[in-house]
Amino acid sequence: MTARVGVVTFPGSLDDRDALRAVKLAGAEPVALWHRDKDLHQVDAVVLPGGFSYGDYLRAGAISRFSPVMETIIEQAKAGMPVLGICNGFQVLTESHLLPGAMLRNNHLHFVCKDQKLRVENNTTAWTSDYAQGQEIMIPLKNMDGRFTADRRTIDELEAEGRVVFRYLDGNPNGSIDDIAGITNAAGNVVGLMPHPEHAVEPMIGTGGTDGTGFFTSIIKRLVNA
Amino acid sequence: MTLDTVKNASETPDVELPWAALGLKEDEYLKIREILGRRPTGAELAMYSVMWSEHCSYKSSKVHLRQFGEKAPQSDAMLVGIGENAGVVDVGQGYAVTFKIESHNHPSYVEPYQGAATGVGGIVRDIISMGARPVAVMDPLRFGAPDHPDTKRVLPGVVAGIGGYGNCLGLPNIGGEVVFDSCYQGNPLVNALAVGVMKHEDIHLAKASGAGNKVVLYGARTGGDGIGGASILASETFEGGTPTKRPAVQVGDPFQEKLLIECTLEAFRAQLVVGIQDLGAAGLSCATSELASNGSGGMRCDLDDVPLRDATLTPEEILMSESQERMCAVVEPEKIDAFLAICEKWDVTATVIGEVTDGDRLEIFWHGEKIVDVDPRTVAHDGPVYERPYHRPSWQDALQADAPTAERLARPADGDALRAAVLQLVGSVNQADKSWITSQYDRFVLGNTVLAMPEDSGMIRVDESTNLGVAIATDGNGRYTKLDPYTGSQLALAEAYRNVAATGAKPLAVSDCLNFGSPEDPEVMWQFAEATRGLADGCLELGTPVTGGNVSLYNQTGSEAIHPTPVVAVLGVIDDVTRRTPMAFTEEGQLVYLLGDTRDELGGSAWAQVAHDHLGGLPPKLDLEREKLLAEILIAASRDGMIDAAHDLSDGGLIQAAVESALKGGQGLRLIVPDGLDPFVFLFSESAGRAIVSVPRSEELRFTEMCGVRGLPATRIGVVDGDVIELQGQFTLPLAELREANTGVIEALLA
């Protein structure tokens, strides 16, 4: 049995094709999902891709959160379906309250595109089990509103429960609290991060490394062994 | 306010129209009257004035641009040539690539963010209207003096605009240029290139054929932005009150454009479209007249059906509006529902505004009255053509005589002075690291970026299964072109050609953006004539046809024109992107070879500018046969794995290229001055036709034998080693010190 992994296209999604490609390269069956369609077409997991859904108008992710497909995804995620939100997808997850916190404009006020080193702080989530605890990986980062923030109590809770999944290394690129690059929910099935693992799955392309592949092999193992 | 109908115009021949305020010359206005056999209506005058403008009609440049067709080299790769929205090139395996470079200079000075943003939007719509999926953009930029306060206004705005639009649109930005020179003060150059990919069978041309076919306007609603001439018309003639104040610079919405891309490509895939045209300069005037004149029949449109964002717009303003993110499609009646359904799927507003007729007139109606009745060809294609007078500038000889000889310009005389000159060069604003700018552009999106700036060319994978790819580089050197326009434009071509070959791709075709001062100045016109002649001759000799491009004139403030700045884009193909050659020297112990001949050539050089603020003499000599040979060697060496890195030599000379390759790879170099060369000339000369390569020791014999057999000079100049750049017997420069000098320069400028 192969895992079926869906990738949602919202109006203004940009990295949806890349995410579908990454799913396929990892060996799962990619399934394109459409924002207006509530039906998830029997997928086992969902990726919310990067981009500027609805042009980031109002607030990044704020409009997409209300799309029909999100109704089903929110319901299924609460029931344990693995969901990965990348960049704009992470913003949709916080807007949906599947993950706590919010993203502010980068502290330097510019869009930033760079190869970013991260440390995997939690390898027990649905999307990180193929990494070693503490592993350092190079993943592209590209965003305008990437500064993760939350109130102190939420941050303390995330830290105490090991729910900070990724931390920026070698300099904080956007001013996020405690160098947080990605987090998970209490159950570990929903993960969001600002950097783009789908851009680091082929040699020669993007960073030229394959440090992002682990996200997609992790989920396949999880689903196939389940 | 009375509506100026065709009937009214016939009955009131003596009504004065503001043709001069719309930028028309008297003889042009008289020609319009002659074509129509009556005075034009206000709407007709608006259409003619904007379509006959320099920007749309190329009236001053046309007689020179013809050379690109007349001297076009035989090329099997050309599928669609000059004249369409963008040229199309065969890259093999059934794929075709379309690319084009355009200017958005004037709007970017007035409003840097929106000017630059809509420049990206416009060129991308040219690509999608050919049926291609856009896959990358590039931006060659030129700004005024680095220390001028206005540069602090223009540069951040332009960069944010390009990023804000391109990033949101989801197109990787893979290259371009950033040049500072006080000649661009008040006239920054913001050129934008886009490239798209399609299968051969998907090529679409802009035409409206088949009587009864529907004309659909889709995308953004039409507003009052970007109206130049029509506002004058509306306010001065028809209202008589205060002039309407509308922004002359358009405002971009990249989100809408992203929807437009997906919607248009889906309609193409479903074969629902007969012809398509984007709305750019001159808006609906341009789209309707061009679609109709390229088709078989006439066209009839009803402006009442145009979706508006400002209900008070006059019909003239609707025709002239340059609101962004709009397209015009011609669709067969039985397919119209399917077409509109795709637009609805993507939340794109789409409205039938007219149909193709079996006549030969373009007729436009407003409130049921006919306000335009013209032969569309006379609007779109029969604009005036000028043979502008030109002559060699009186100062040209003196400029060329002022050569940067050792007697005139002091040269560094010993190792310490050379060391200081290197640091000064690599820390100068034009030679410094540009990542403050390029890190604001997404280079990863779409997941096919093989190479991006600061590499010699940007490279995109076209096919995931075969690894077919394309490479593009843009280059221009206004300083060289000022010294000698003919050679200068050829040097720009040669540099872009060399940059493509340096990454392992075979150069195929050219697009150009010709940025010059006022064509009404005979000396500027001479620069233009010489530069186009040089470019056409160069393209013929290199076998790379010009597929299209753009001319931007009147880049001058008062009598001061910018340096003549032809920016040349070269597109190449690479069969297997995994064989591409990057610029970084990464492998310790590899040998560094200098390919080509080095002469004492410093006219227009970066060194002369940085060390002496000097511009004079002649630019480097050019040997296009040598450029071809160098390209063949670089491509063969890449394909057969003989070199691991390559970097072209251009402004800044050998030392600039060596420092860039060393810093990128994090490896030092031990260099020796070849026999017979002066160390200063070795480091700083800008002789053309050269590159440096890093060769694994196991490949040295094979590589040098290939160069020897083919007759390309290849000189071993050093080895990749350590963490310093050492020039034997002269100086040692730690990489850390070079990096310190080379980075943070732009940030410091804007702080």
Chai-1 contact restraints between the chains, C-beta under 6 A:
chainA,res_idxA,chainB,res_idxB,connection_type,confidence,min_distance_angstrom,max_distance_angstrom,comment,restraint_id
A,P11,B,L259,contact,1.0,0.0,6.0,A-B,restraint_1
A,P11,B,D347,contact,1.0,0.0,6.0,A-B,restraint_2
A,G12,B,F255,contact,1.0,0.0,6.0,A-B,restraint_3
A,G12,B,K258,contact,1.0,0.0,6.0,A-B,restraint_4
A,L14,B,G170,contact,1.0,0.0,6.0,A-B,restraint_5
A,L14,B,V445,contact,1.0,0.0,6.0,A-B,restraint_6
A,D18,B,G447,contact,1.0,0.0,6.0,A-B,restraint_7
A,R21,B,G447,contact,1.0,0.0,6.0,A-B,restraint_8
A,F52,B,C168,contact,1.0,0.0,6.0,A-B,restraint_9
A,G55,B,F255,contact,1.0,0.0,6.0,A-B,restraint_10
A,H110,B,Q440,contact,1.0,0.0,6.0,A-B,restraint_11
A,F111,B,G163,contact,1.0,0.0,6.0,A-B,restraint_12
A,F111,B,N167,contact,1.0,0.0,6.0,A-B,restraint_13
A,F111,B,Q440,contact,1.0,0.0,6.0,A-B,restraint_14
A,V112,B,S439,contact,1.0,0.0,6.0,A-B,restraint_15
A,C113,B,S439,contact,1.0,0.0,6.0,A-B,restraint_16
A,C113,B,D442,contact,1.0,0.0,6.0,A-B,restraint_17
A,C113,B,R443,contact,1.0,0.0,6.0,A-B,restraint_18
A,K114,B,S439,contact,1.0,0.0,6.0,A-B,restraint_19
A,P140,B,F444,contact,1.0,0.0,6.0,A-B,restraint_20
A,K142,B,D442,contact,1.0,0.0,6.0,A-B,restraint_21
A,H199,B,F444,contact,1.0,0.0,6.0,A-B,restraint_22
A,M204,B,V450,contact,1.0,0.0,6.0,A-B,restraint_23
A,M204,B,T578,contact,1.0,0.0,6.0,A-B,restraint_24
A,G206,B,F444,contact,1.0,0.0,6.0,A-B,restraint_25
